[in-house]
């Protein structure tokens, strides 16, 4: 199906094209580009113009560029604009304007991507649903998501993130959501913000993109909830959480090693739902997602049933079984892959999940253990050292057998831990891989978590290679 014609893309961007073409998708990366995509030559670590010729060779329908790329003939299908980033933004706004979908914007310090995926699972069976890919939530991710949105989309889920003040409002204005949800507000990116209250005000800027009749979905259990409610102003509001005054209230949350079951109260009506991921944070984000479903005009009861199909994804709490011995299927360890990112709130939530995990005793080994491998939490500002050390005081740490620490900041945690809980400390993920060796035994449950720049995914891969990953059951 055609997504953009040359004429429509030129009209949207104010660009010039000398050759007629039709694109079925939009791509910024030649590694994942599909034939028929419009290649957008963004400048990031490398100048995308350097890859335009390769993109066209791989079957791109055209390339969005600000100058003639090297190695490309004059007759090539190009959309020439003054600035590629500005052109992508214009394409995103045009994609949003031509579509009648009900749109939700999701932001928050923790849980944006997981909540987006929950909404995709719940709304998908009820209508043609379009959502952000991975964590495409920044200045290029949001317009790219909107530019990729098919015109016949019925529901759209747009993830919006930030690292610095002033980033959310323009993205929300571009998405123009009917519903906006804030999952939570926590100490993240404190290097760029004075305090958590300032983070709350930046997150609340997502409401600026709402129409006057838009609906704000707000976590009611936060110290900063009053800031969010005030920012929402006179717009309609749905509040979720465990507090008595929440519109969507968790009456009970039952955690098992593999699931979270929630009994929710909406007015006088009860809803029961399950998510296939343990952890209170997943349960509460799912509750907020149900409030979104309601605000989007979709069927909440059906969404509760479909939510059971969602499970955590790689890097964000996904679990897998690793065979320690390829020839003995009884000798396994459990890997919890939460390596994509970290801040104090998400790390505390991940450690709490670890404490709930089942360990499987193996009669031929010592007692199995719960082990955390934690990497530095970045962008926390002047008190970053203390925030790392403070993790040692979390109640969950008392139920964890050993903590391995990666990075100079995590050394503060390592020193604050009781000696019996100190595993190993290493400067980098690569260094940690070199010393992990045979530190694990059958029955262990191992959590890996840290900020993206710490490369904790390399440790996840190393653990897989130390054993043999079992086939995953996605039923």
C-alpha positions in Angstrom: 0.0 0.0 0.0 1.3 3.4 -1.0 2.2 5.6 2.0 3.6 8.6 0.3 3.6 9.7 -3.4 6.2 12.1 -4.7 3.5 14.8 -5.0 2.1 14.3 -1.5 5.6 14.3 0.1 6.7 17.4 -1.8 3.6 19.2 -0.8 4.0 18.2 2.9 7.7 19.2 3.1 7.8 22.1 0.6 10.5 20.1 -1.1 11.3 19.5 -4.8 11.3 16.2 -6.7 12.0 15.8 -10.4 11.0 12.1 -10.7 7.7 10.5 -9.9 7.8 7.8 -7.2 5.7 6.1 -4.5 6.9 4.9 -1.1 5.4 2.2 1.0 7.3 3.0 4.1 9.8 5.5 5.7 13.3 4.5 6.9 16.3 6.3 8.5 18.6 3.3 8.5 19.9 1.3 5.5 20.4 -1.7 7.8 16.7 -2.1 8.3 15.5 -0.4 5.1 12.9 -2.3 3.1 12.4 -2.0 -0.7 9.9 0.7 -1.4 10.9 2.8 1.7 11.5 6.6 1.5 15.0 6.9 2.9 15.5 10.0 5.2 19.1 11.1 5.3 19.3 12.3 8.9 22.5 13.5 10.3 23.4 11.8 13.6 26.6 9.9 14.4 27.1 9.9 10.6 25.6 12.0 7.8 22.8 10.1 6.2 23.7 11.5 2.8 26.6 9.2 2.8 24.2 6.3 2.7 21.7 7.6 0.2 23.3 5.8 -2.8 23.3 2.5 -0.8 19.6 3.0 0.2 18.6 3.5 -3.5 20.6 0.4 -4.4 18.7 -1.6 -1.8 15.4 -0.6 -3.4 14.5 2.7 -1.6 11.7 4.4 -3.5 13.4 7.8 -3.0 15.7 9.6 -0.6 14.8 12.7 1.4 18.0 14.9 1.2 19.1 18.5 1.6 21.9 18.3 -1.1 22.9 16.0 -3.9 24.5 12.9 -2.4 27.7 11.5 -3.7 27.3 8.5 -6.1 23.7 9.3 -7.0 22.8 10.2 -10.6 20.9 13.3 -11.5 17.9 11.2 -12.5 17.6 9.5 -9.1 14.3 9.8 -7.2 15.2 12.5 -4.6 13.1 14.8 -2.4 15.2 17.8 -2.0 14.5 20.0 1.1 16.3 22.8 2.9 16.9 20.7 6.1 16.3 17.0 6.5 15.2 17.1 10.1 12.8 19.9 9.4 11.5 17.9 6.4 10.9 14.8 8.5 9.0 16.9 11.0 6.8 18.4 8.2 6.2 14.9 6.9 5.2 13.8 10.3 2.8 16.6 10.8 1.2 15.9 7.4 0.9 12.2 8.3 -0.9 13.2 11.4 -3.2 15.7 9.7 -4.4 13.4 7.0 -5.4 10.6 9.5 -8.6 10.4 11.5 -7.1 8.0 14.1 -7.7 8.3 17.8 -4.2 9.2 19.1 -2.7 8.6 22.5 0.7 10.0 23.6 2.6 8.1 26.4 5.3 9.6 28.4 6.9 9.1 31.9 10.2 8.5 33.6 9.7 4.7 33.6 7.5 2.3 31.6 6.8 4.3 28.4 7.8 1.6 26.0 6.2 -1.3 28.0 2.9 0.7 28.3 3.0 1.5 24.6 3.3 -2.2 23.9 0.5 -3.0 26.3 -1.7 -0.5 24.4 -0.8 -2.0 21.1 -1.8 -5.4 22.4 -5.1 -4.1 23.7 -6.1 -1.8 20.9 -4.8 -3.9 18.0 -7.7 -6.4 18.0 -10.2 -3.6 18.1 -9.0 -1.6 15.1 -6.1 -0.8 12.8 -3.4 0.3 15.3 -0.2 2.1 14.6 2.5 2.5 17.3 6.1 3.7 17.8 8.8 1.2 17.0 11.1 0.3 19.8 11.8 3.5 21.8 11.5 5.9 18.9 10.3 8.7 21.2 12.7 11.7 20.5 13.0 14.6 18.1 13.3 12.3 15.1 11.5 9.2 16.5 8.1 11.0 17.0 7.9 12.6 13.5 9.2 9.3 12.0 6.4 7.4 13.7 3.8 9.9 12.4 5.3 9.9 8.9 4.9 6.1 8.9 1.3 6.1 10.0 -1.1 4.7 7.4 -4.0 7.0 6.5 -6.5 4.3 7.5 -5.2 3.9 11.1 -7.9 3.9 13.7 -5.8 4.0 16.9 -2.2 5.4 17.2 0.1 5.1 20.2 2.9 7.6 20.2 5.7 7.3 22.7 7.3 10.7 23.8 10.5 11.0 25.8 12.9 13.7 26.8 16.4 14.3 28.2 16.3 18.1 28.6 13.8 20.8 29.4 11.5 21.9 26.5 11.6 18.7 24.5 8.1 17.3 25.2 5.8 20.1 24.3 6.9 20.4 20.6 6.6 16.6 20.2 3.1 16.6 21.8 2.1 19.4 19.5 3.2 17.4 16.6 1.3 14.3 17.7 -1.8 16.2 18.7 -3.1 13.4 20.9 -6.7 13.0 22.0 -5.4 11.2 25.1 -2.1 11.8 27.0 -0.8 9.5 29.7 2.1 10.0 32.2 3.1 6.6 33.6 5.2 8.0 36.5 7.6 10.7 37.5 10.9 9.7 39.0 14.5 10.9 39.4 15.8 10.5 35.9 17.8 13.0 33.8 18.5 15.0 37.0 21.7 16.2 35.4 19.4 18.5 33.2 16.7 19.3 35.8 16.8 21.0 39.2 14.7 18.4 40.9 11.9 15.9 40.5 9.3 18.6 40.5 10.9 20.1 37.4 10.8 16.7 35.8 7.1 16.5 36.6 6.5 19.9 34.9 8.3 18.8 31.8 6.4 15.5 31.6 3.1 17.4 32.1 4.0 19.5 29.0 2.5 16.5 27.1 -0.9 17.9 28.0 -0.2 21.0 25.9 -0.7 18.9 22.8 -4.2 17.9 23.8 -7.3 19.6 22.3 -9.6 21.3 24.7 -11.7 18.1 24.9 -8.6 15.9 25.3 -8.2 13.6 28.2 -5.3 13.4 30.6 -4.4 10.1 32.2 -2.4 10.7 35.5 -0.8 8.4 38.0 -2.5 9.3 41.3 0.1 7.8 43.7 3.0 10.2 43.2 4.3 13.0 45.3 4.2 15.1 42.2 0.6 14.1 41.3 -0.7 17.6 42.3 1.7 19.2 39.7 0.4 16.9 37.0 -3.3 17.6 37.9 -2.7 21.3 37.9 -1.0 21.1 34.5 -3.9 19.2 33.0 -6.0 22.2 34.0 -9.7 22.0 33.0 -9.2 19.1 30.6 -10.9 15.8 31.5 -8.8 13.7 33.7 -8.7 10.0 34.6 -6.5 9.1 37.6 -5.1 5.6 38.1 -3.3 3.9 41.0 -3.9 2.4 44.4 -5.1 5.6 46.2 -8.7 5.7 47.3 -9.5 8.7 45.0 -8.3 7.1 41.8 -10.8 6.7 39.0 -9.0 3.5 38.0 -8.1 1.9 41.3 -6.1 -1.3 41.9 -8.1 -2.9 44.7 -5.6 -5.8 44.8 -2.4 -6.7 43.1 -1.3 -10.4 43.3 2.2 -11.0 42.2 3.6 -14.4 41.3 7.0 -15.3 39.9 5.7 -15.0 36.4 2.6 -12.8 36.4 0.7 -9.9 38.0 -3.0 -10.2 38.6 -5.0 -7.0 39.2 -8.5 -6.6 40.6 -9.4 -3.1 39.5 -12.4 -0.9 40.4 -13.8 1.6 38.0 -16.6 3.5 39.7 -18.7 0.6 40.9 -17.6 -1.8 38.3 -14.8 -4.4 38.8 -12.3 -5.5 36.2 -9.9 -8.4 36.6 -6.8 -8.6 34.4 -3.5 -10.3 34.2 -0.1 -9.4 32.7 2.6 -11.9 31.9 5.3 -10.1 33.8 5.8 -9.9 37.5 6.2 -6.6 39.2 3.9 -4.0 40.7 5.1 -1.4 38.2 3.9 -3.5 35.3 0.5 -4.0 37.0 0.0 -0.2 37.6 1.1 0.7 34.1 -1.4 -1.8 32.8 -4.1 -0.2 34.9 -3.2 3.2 33.4 -3.3 1.7 30.0 -6.8 0.4 30.6 -7.8 4.0 31.5 -6.4 5.0 28.1 -8.4 2.3 26.3 -11.5 3.7 28.0 -10.6 7.3 27.1 -10.0 6.2 23.5 -13.5 4.8 23.3 -12.5 1.2 22.9 -13.9 -1.9 24.8 -12.3 -2.1 28.2 -13.6 -5.6 29.0 -12.2 -7.0 25.8 -8.9 -5.1 26.4 -8.6 -6.9 29.8 -8.7 -10.2 28.1 -6.3 -9.2 25.3 -3.9 -7.8 27.9 -3.0 -11.3 29.0 -1.3 -11.8 25.6 1.3 -9.1 26.5 4.7 -10.0 28.0 7.8 -8.0 28.7 10.2 -7.7 25.7 14.0 -8.0 25.4 15.9 -5.4 27.4 12.8 -4.5 29.4 12.2 -7.4 31.8 12.0 -10.3 29.4 12.7 -13.7 31.0 14.4 -16.6 29.4 15.7 -20.0 30.5 19.4 -20.8 29.9 20.5 -24.4 29.8 23.7 -24.6 31.8 24.4 -28.0 30.4 23.2 -28.7 26.8 22.9 -32.4 27.6 21.0 -32.0 30.9 17.8 -30.1 30.5 17.2 -30.0 34.3 20.3 -27.8 34.8 19.1 -24.3 34.0 19.3 -20.7 35.2 16.8 -17.9 34.6 17.9 -14.7 32.9 15.9 -11.4 33.4 16.9 -9.1 30.7 16.2 -5.5 31.8 19.4 -4.1 30.2 18.0 -1.4 28.0 18.0 1.5 30.6 18.0 2.3 34.3 17.3 5.0 36.8 16.7 4.7 40.6 13.0 4.0 40.3 13.2 1.4 37.5 16.2 -0.3 39.2 14.2 -0.5 42.5 11.3 -2.0 40.6 13.5 -4.5 38.8 15.2 -5.6 42.1 11.7 -6.1 43.6 10.8 -8.4 40.7 14.0 -10.4 41.3 13.0 -11.0 44.9 9.7 -12.6 43.7 11.5 -14.9 41.2 11.4 -18.6 41.9 14.8 -20.3 42.3 14.9 -24.0 41.4 17.1 -26.0 43.7 19.4 -28.5 42.0 20.5 -31.4 44.3 23.9 -31.5 42.6 24.7 -27.8 43.3 24.8 -25.4 46.1 21.6 -23.5 47.0 20.5 -21.5 44.0 20.6 -17.7 44.3 19.0 -14.5 43.2 21.8 -12.4 41.6 21.7 -8.8 40.2 24.2 -7.4 37.7 23.8 -3.7 37.8 25.4 -1.0 35.6 25.7 2.7 36.2 22.5 4.8 36.1 23.4 7.9 34.0 22.3 11.5 34.0 21.5 11.8 37.7 23.4 15.0 38.3 25.4 16.1 41.4 24.0 13.5 43.8 24.6 10.6 41.4 27.1 8.9 43.7 24.8 9.0 46.7 21.8 7.7 44.6 23.9 4.7 43.6 25.0 4.0 47.2 21.4 4.4 48.4 20.3 1.3 46.4 21.9 -0.8 49.1 19.2 0.4 51.5 16.3 -0.9 49.4 14.3 -3.7 51.1 14.7 -5.9 48.0 18.5 -6.1 48.6 18.0 -8.1 51.8 16.4 -10.9 49.7 19.1 -10.8 47.0 22.1 -13.1 47.4 24.7 -11.3 45.4 25.1 -8.0 43.5 27.6 -7.6 40.7 28.4 -3.9 39.9 29.5 -2.4 36.6 30.9 1.1 36.2 32.5 3.8 38.3 29.2 5.0 39.7 28.1 1.5 40.7 31.3 1.2 42.7 29.5 3.4 45.3 26.8 0.7 45.6 29.4 -2.1 45.8 31.1 -0.4 48.7 27.8 0.2 50.5 26.7 -3.4 50.3 27.3 -5.9 53.1 30.3 -8.0 52.4 28.3 -11.1 52.0 26.3 -9.6 49.2 29.3 -8.2 47.2 29.7 -10.2 44.0 32.3 -8.5 41.8 32.9 -5.0 40.6 34.2 -4.1 37.1 34.9 -0.9 35.3 32.9 -1.8 32.2 30.6 -4.5 30.8 33.4 -5.9 28.8 35.5 -6.2 31.9 32.7 -7.9 33.8 32.3 -10.5 31.0 36.0 -11.4 31.4 35.6 -12.2 35.1 32.1 -13.7 35.2 33.4 -17.2 34.2 31.7 -19.9 36.3 30.1 -17.6 38.9 26.6 -19.0 38.3 25.1 -22.4 39.0 21.9 -24.3 38.1 18.8 -22.8 39.6 20.1 -19.2 39.8 18.0 -16.3 38.7 20.1 -13.5 37.2 18.9 -9.9 36.6 20.9 -7.6 34.3 20.1 -3.9 34.3 21.8 -0.6 33.6 21.8 2.5 31.5 22.0 2.0 27.7 25.4 3.5 27.4 26.8 0.9 29.8 26.4 -1.8 27.2 24.7 -4.2 29.7 23.2 -6.1 26.7 26.7 -7.5 26.1 26.5 -9.2 29.4 23.1 -10.6 28.5 24.5 -12.0 25.3 27.5 -13.4 27.2 25.3 -15.2 29.7 23.4 -16.7 26.8 26.6 -18.0 25.2 27.8 -19.4 28.5 24.9 -21.8 28.3 22.3 -22.4 25.7 19.1 -20.4 25.4 15.9 -22.5 25.7 13.2 -22.0 23.1 10.7 -19.3 24.4 7.1 -20.1 24.8 5.1 -17.1 23.5 1.6 -18.5 24.0 
